[in-house]
Amino acid sequence: MQLQMRTMWWKVVALVGITIVLLMVLTRIGWLVDERQGRQRAAEVGVAQAMAGAQVLLGPMLQRSCSETWTTVSGTGKEQRSTDERRDFTLSALPALLTVDGALEPVIRHRGLFKINGYEGKVTLQASWPTLAALVPRAEHAGQLSCEAPRMMVALSDARGLRAVQVRRGDEVLTVAPGTANGSYPRGLHAVLPEQVLDQPLQLQVALDLIGMTDFGLVPAAGATDVHLRSSWQHPSFGGRFLPVSSRLGPDGFEAHWQVSELATTALADALAGKALPQVVRDPEVDVRTYLAEMAPGGAAAGDARIADALAFSMVDPVNPYVMSDRAIKYGLMFIVLTFVCVALLEVLSARQVHPVQYLLVGLAMSLFFLLLLSLSEHLDFGLSYALAAGAAIGLLSAYGAAMLGAWMRGLAFGGLIAALYGVLFVLLSLEQAALLVGALLLFAVLAVVMMLTRRIDWYGLGGRALNAAVETR
C-alpha cells in the first residue's frame, strides 16, 4: 500500500513539473507574440514616416498680427530722453459655429507581412463668425496701431497628408499658403483675407482632401461644433473626450454625429493659449484615480501642454492576429490542464496507465497549437488559421490518444474532447465581453462531468489496480 501511494505521489509531482515546463513554453510563445507586435508597430511608424501619420485637425481660426508703437520720455531738462518702443501682438478669433462633414474611406497598406490601416477622403469645414470684434486692436500705451490683414489658419498633425485644399469666402476662392503663420501650430495652412470688413459677419468654407493612418481627430474649438463623419470601415473605435450623440454601424460601414458646446469643453481656451494638438489614443485604459486627479481644479489637466478635448475615431482591426493570439495564449494553461484532466479521466475509466512522458507530449502538442495559430494568422484569415491549427492538433492528438489509450475508439473520444475545448476557446476569443462568464461556466461543467463520471470509483483501490496492471504488462 505504501508503494502504491508513493507511486501515485511521484506521478502527481511529475505532472506538476510538466505543467511548469509547459507554462514556460507558453510564456516563450507569448514573448514571440510581443515581438511580432513590436515589429507591426515599427511597420506602422515606417509607413507613417513615408506617407502620413494620424491626423488631428484644429480650425479654422482667425488671426491678425498687430503692433503698437509709442514714445516714452524719461528724465528732465538736459537729461530728458525720448525712447521709441514697440509691442507686437496677435489677435485671435474662433468661430461661433463650426460644421464638419467628412467621408473617409479605408486604404490598406502593407509592409512585409504587416497590414496597416489608413484612410483617404474629403473633410469640409464650415465656420461662421457673427462678429470680428476680437480682431479689433486696442492700444495699451496710447500709441499708434498698425495691423496686417486678417488670416485664416487650419492646423493639423501631419501636413504631408494634405493632397488638395480649397478655401472660400462666399463665392470668392482665397489663395492658400503652406504653414499656419502661428508658432504654436507649425504644420497646416493659412489664407489671407484681403479687404475683410471687421464689423460684418464672416463665413468660410475649407475643403480638405487628405490622407492619414488609422486615427482621425478634431478639436471642437468653436462656440458650437457639429460633426458628421462616415466611412465604409465596419469596426470604428470612438475615442477622445466626447462620444457621438448618435451613430450607425452596418455592413456598409459607419456614420457618426457629434455635437459639442463651448460650455462642455476647454478646447477654445486651450487653442487660444497655444497648447499643442492632442493625441488620439486607441482604446485607452484610463486609471480612475488619475482621471479624477486630472479633472480636479488645478489638476494635471489644467497644466497639461496639450489640448485636452478632441472628437476622434480609429480604424481598429477586430481580428488583429497578434491581439487574438495573445488572448488565446492567456487561456493556454487552463486548456492544457483541462486536457490533462481529460487524459486522466480516460486513464481511470479505461484502467490503463499513461506515463508522465505521454502527458508531456500531449501538453507540447497543445502548446504548439498556439505557435501554429500565430504563424498561420500572419498569412491567412484568422478564422481559417484557427481551423487549420486546431485541425492539426486534433488529428495528432487523436492518433496519439488511440495508441496511448489502447483503442481507436478511445483515441477518437479523446480527439472529440480536444475538439470541444478548441471550440470553446474560439467562442471565448469571439465573445470578449462574455469571456469570463463562458470560462466560468466551462470550468463548472468540466468539474461536474468529472465528478459524475468518477462518483462510483474506489479511489483507495485504484492505486493497487493500476499497479497490478503495470506489473502484468512487464
FIZAGU-593730 format. One record per residue (C-alpha): residue in one letter; y, x, z. Coordinates in steps of 0.1 Angstrom, whole numbers, padded with zeros to 4 digits, always signed. Each point is the difference from the previous one (the first is absolute). Layout:
N
AYXZ;...
***
This chain:
474
M+0000+0000+0000;Q+0024+0029+0008;L-0008+0016-0033;Q+0007-0033-0018;M+0034-0004+0017;R+0009+0037-0007;T-0008-0005-0037;M+0021-0032-0001;W+0030+0017+0017;W-0002+0031-0023;K+0001-0024-0030;V+0031-0017+0014;V+0017+0034+0006;A-0009+0010-0036;L+0015-0033-0014;V+0032+0006+0020;G+0002+0035-0014;I-0006-0013-0035;T+0028-0026+0005;I+0024+0028+0010;V-0009+0020-0031;L+0005-0030-0022;L+0034-0007+0017;M+0010+0036-0010;V-0010-0007-0036;L+0020-0032-0001;T+0030+0019+0015;R-0002+0026-0027;I-0001-0027-0027;G+0030-0016+0017;W+0018+0034-0003;L-0008+0000-0037;V+0015-0035-0004;D+0032+0013+0018;E+0001+0030-0024;R-0003-0022-0030;Q+0027-0023+0014;G+0022+0031+0004;R-0006+0009-0036;Q+0009-0035-0011;R+0033+0002+0019;A+0006+0034-0017;A-0006-0017-0034;E+0025-0027+0009;V+0026+0027+0009;G-0007+0018-0032;V+0005-0032-0021;A+0032-0008+0020;Q+0014+0035-0007;A-0008-0003-0037;M+0011-0036-0005;A+0018-0019+0028;G-0008-0009+0036;A+0003-0031+0020;Q+0033-0018-0006;V+0025-0015+0025;L+0032-0015-0013;L+0034-0004+0017;G+0029-0017-0016;P+0021-0009-0018;M+0027+0014+0022;L+0037+0003-0009;Q+0019+0031+0010;R+0035+0013-0006;S+0012+0035+0007;C+0035+0002+0014;S+0023+0025+0015;E+0031-0001+0022;T+0027+0027+0000;W+0028+0003+0025;T+0024+0026+0014;T-0001+0011+0036;V+0031+0015+0015;S-0003+0024+0030;G+0025+0020+0020;T+0038-0003+0001;G+0030+0018-0014;K-0009+0033-0017;E-0036-0004+0012;Q-0004-0033-0018;R-0030+0000-0024;S-0013-0026-0024;T-0037-0002-0008;D-0016-0020-0027;E-0033-0016+0011;R-0027-0019-0018;R-0027-0024+0010;D-0029-0009-0024;F-0021-0030+0008;T-0023-0024-0018;L+0001-0038+0003;S-0033-0020-0005;A-0009-0036-0005;L-0034-0016-0001;P-0006-0033-0018;A+0001-0034+0018;L-0030-0011-0021;L-0027+0020-0016;T-0026-0016-0022;V-0029+0021-0012;D-0026-0010-0026;G-0027+0025-0010;A-0033+0001-0019;L-0020+0032+0006;E-0032+0004-0018;P-0027+0024+0012;V-0007+0033-0019;I-0031+0019+0010;R+0001+0038-0004;H-0028+0025+0006;R+0000+0035+0011;G-0036+0014-0001;L-0022-0025+0018;F+0028-0016+0019;K+0018-0032-0009;I+0036-0005+0008;N+0017-0033-0001;G+0035-0002-0016;Y+0023-0027-0014;E+0026-0005-0027;G+0023-0029-0007;K+0035-0014+0002;V+0020-0008+0031;T+0033-0019-0003;L+0026+0001+0027;Q+0027-0027+0001;A+0028+0008+0025;S+0031-0019+0008;W+0031+0007+0021;P+0023-0029+0008;T+0027+0025+0009;L+0006+0037-0003;A+0024+0003+0029;A-0022+0027+0015;L+0010+0023-0029;V+0038-0003+0007;P+0011+0032+0018;R+0022+0001+0031;A+0022+0029+0010;E-0007+0014+0034;H+0030+0025-0001;A+0026-0020-0019;G-0007+0023-0029;Q-0005-0005-0038;L-0033-0015-0011;S-0018+0007-0033;C-0034-0013-0010;E-0025+0003-0028;A-0014-0030-0019;P-0028-0017+0020;R-0035+0009-0010;M-0034-0017+0004;M-0030+0020+0012;V-0037-0006+0003;A-0021+0024+0020;L-0038+0004-0003;S-0026+0024+0013;D-0010+0017-0033;A+0025-0002-0029;R-0027+0014-0024;G-0014-0035+0001;L+0030-0014-0019;R-0008-0007-0036;A+0029-0022-0010;V+0030-0015+0018;Q+0026-0026-0010;V+0029-0010+0022;R+0021-0031-0009;R+0033-0013+0014;G-0001-0035-0014;D-0004+0006-0037;E+0013+0036+0001;V-0026+0028-0001;L+0010+0029+0022;T-0007+0036-0006;V-0027+0014+0024;A+0001+0036+0013;P-0027+0019+0019;G+0003+0005+0037;T+0016-0023+0025;A+0032+0021+0008;N-0011-0005+0036;G-0011+0029+0021;S-0023-0021+0022;Y-0019-0013-0030;P-0002+0027-0027;R-0026-0017-0022;G+0009-0030-0021;L+0027-0011-0023;H+0036-0012-0001;A+0025-0018-0023;V+0038+0001+0002;L+0017-0034+0001;P+0032+0005-0021;E+0029-0023+0005;Q-0017-0018+0028;V+0023-0025+0018;L-0006+0001+0037;D+0013-0035+0009;Q-0026-0017-0023;P-0038-0005+0006;L-0024+0022-0017;Q-0035-0005-0014;L-0022+0028-0013;Q-0034+0000-0017;V-0022+0032+0001;A-0032+0000-0021;L-0023+0029+0008;D-0031+0010-0020;L-0019+0022+0024;I-0034+0015+0008;G-0014+0009+0034;M-0031+0007+0019;T-0019-0024+0023;D+0029-0011+0023;F+0033-0018-0007;G+0027-0009+0024;L+0035-0015+0001;V+0027+0003+0027;P+0015-0034+0008;A+0036+0014+0001;A+0019-0032-0007;G+0013-0030+0019;A-0029-0020-0014;T-0029+0014-0019;D-0023-0020-0022;V-0029+0018-0017;H-0027-0012-0024;L-0027+0025-0010;R-0031-0006-0021;S-0028+0022-0013;S-0035-0004-0015;W-0013+0022+0029;Q-0024-0021+0020;H+0000+0018+0033;P+0035+0006+0013;S+0007+0011+0035;F+0034-0012+0012;G+0018+0024+0023;G+0035+0009+0013;R+0017-0019+0027;F-0001-0034-0017;L-0029-0019-0014;P+0005-0024-0030;V+0010-0035+0010;S-0025-0012-0027;S-0026+0017-0021;R-0027-0010-0025;L-0031+0020-0007;G-0024-0007-0028;P-0022+0015-0027;D+0031+0006-0021;G+0018+0020+0027;F+0026-0009+0026;E+0035-0014+0004;A+0021+0005+0031;H+0033-0013+0012;W+0022+0016+0027;Q+0032-0013+0016;V+0019+0021+0025;S+0034-0007+0017;E+0023+0027+0012;L-0004-0016+0035;A-0036+0012+0000;T+0004+0036-0012;T+0019+0032+0007;A-0003+0011-0036;L+0037-0006-0008;A+0012+0022+0029;D-0026+0026-0007;A+0009+0003-0037;L+0037+0002+0008;A-0008+0027+0025;G-0018+0020-0027;K-0034-0001+0016;A-0029+0012-0022;L-0022-0024-0020;P-0030-0013+0019;Q-0036+0009-0008;V-0025-0026-0010;V-0031+0003+0022;R-0033-0015-0011;D-0016-0021+0028;P+0017+0019+0029;E-0018+0001+0034;V+0029-0009+0022;D-0002+0010+0036;V+0014-0029+0020;R+0017+0021+0027;T+0017+0022-0027;Y+0011-0031-0019;L+0015-0016+0031;A+0017+0033+0009;E+0016+0002-0034;M+0012-0036+0000;A+0015+0003+0035;P+0038+0005+0002;G+0007+0037-0004;G-0036+0006-0010;A-0013+0023-0027;A+0009-0024-0028;A+0037+0002+0009;G+0000+0038-0005;D-0024+0002-0029;A+0012+0019-0030;R-0016-0025-0024;I+0008-0036-0008;A-0022-0021+0021;D-0005-0031-0021;A-0017-0005-0034;L-0019-0025-0021;A-0031+0016-0014;F-0034-0004-0016;S-0028+0025-0008;M-0027-0001-0027;V-0029+0005+0024;D-0035+0004-0014;P-0023-0021+0022;V-0031+0018-0012;N+0012+0036+0003;P-0033+0019+0000;Y+0011+0024+0028;V+0013-0027+0023;M-0032-0020-0006;S-0023+0030+0005;D+0018+0009+0032;R-0004-0035+0013;A-0037+0001-0009;I-0006+0033+0018;K+0015-0015+0032;Y-0030-0024+0000;G-0024+0028-0010;L-0014+0009+0035;M-0005-0037+0009;F-0020-0006-0032;I-0021+0032+0005;V-0008-0012+0035;L-0009-0034-0013;T-0023+0016-0026;F-0017+0019+0028;V-0004-0033+0019;C-0017-0014-0032;V-0023+0030-0002;A-0009-0002+0037;L-0006-0037-0003;L-0024+0005-0029;E-0016+0029+0018;V-0007-0022+0031;L-0012-0030-0020;S-0023+0020-0023;A-0013+0023+0028;R+0007+0030-0022;Q+0016+0032+0012;V+0033+0011-0017;H+0009+0037+0006;P+0035+0010+0009;V+0003+0020-0032;Q-0006-0032-0019;Y+0028-0016+0019;L+0022+0030-0009;L-0008-0004-0037;V+0007-0038+0001;G+0033+0008+0017;L+0010+0026-0026;A-0008-0025-0028;M+0023-0025+0017;S+0027+0027+0004;L-0002+0011-0036;F+0008-0036-0011;F+0036+0006+0012;L+0002+0032-0020;L-0014-0017-0031;L+0025-0029+0005;L+0030+0024+0002;S-0010+0020-0031;L-0009-0030-0021;S+0032-0020+0009;E+0021+0028-0014;H-0013-0008-0035;L-0011-0036+0002;D+0011-0034+0014;F-0006+0000+0038;G-0022-0031-0001;L-0022+0016-0027;S+0000+0033+0019;Y-0011-0017+0032;A-0028-0018-0018;L-0013+0032-0016;A+0001+0020+0032;A-0016-0028+0021;G-0027-0005-0027;A-0008+0037+0000;A-0003+0001+0038;I-0020-0033+0002;G-0025+0012-0027;L-0005+0034+0017;L-0004-0015+0035;S-0024-0027-0012;A-0022+0026-0017;Y+0001+0023+0030;G-0004-0029+0024;A-0033-0010-0018;A-0014+0035+0006;M+0015+0002+0035;L-0014-0034+0012;G-0033+0002-0019;A+0004-0031-0023;W+0022-0010-0030;M+0007-0034+0016;R+0014+0017+0031;G+0020+0023-0023;L+0014-0030-0019;A+0008-0017+0033;F+0018+0031+0012;G+0019+0002-0033;G+0010-0037+0004;L+0014+0007+0034;I+0020+0029-0014;A+0013-0021-0028;A+0011-0026+0025;L+0019+0026+0019;Y+0018+0012-0031;G+0009-0035-0009;V+0015-0006+0034;L+0019+0033-0003;F+0015-0011-0033;V+0011-0033+0017;L+0016+0021+0028;L+0019+0020-0026;S+0011-0031-0019;L+0011-0020+0030;E+0023+0024+0018;Q+0016-0026+0022;A-0033-0014+0011;A-0019+0034+0002;L-0001+0000+0039;L-0014-0036+0001;V-0026+0007-0027;G-0011+0033+0016;A-0003-0016+0035;L-0021-0029-0014;L-0022+0025-0019;L-0007+0020+0031;F-0008-0031+0020;A-0023-0013-0028;V-0019+0033-0001;L-0004+0001+0037;A-0012-0036+0000;V-0026+0007-0027;V-0013+0032+0017;M-0003-0019+0033;M-0019-0029-0016;L-0024+0022-0020;T-0008+0022+0030;R+0000-0026+0028;R-0038+0001+0003;I-0005+0038-0002;D-0016+0018+0029;W+0024+0029+0003;Y-0020+0017+0027;G-0031+0000-0022;L+0019+0009-0031;G+0001+0037+0008;G-0038+0002+0005;R-0008-0018-0032;A+0023+0021-0020;L-0015+0032+0016;N-0035-0011-0008;A+0010-0008-0036;A+0015+0035-0003;V-0033+0016+0014;E-0021-0021-0024;T+0019+0013-0030;R-0007+0036+0008;
***
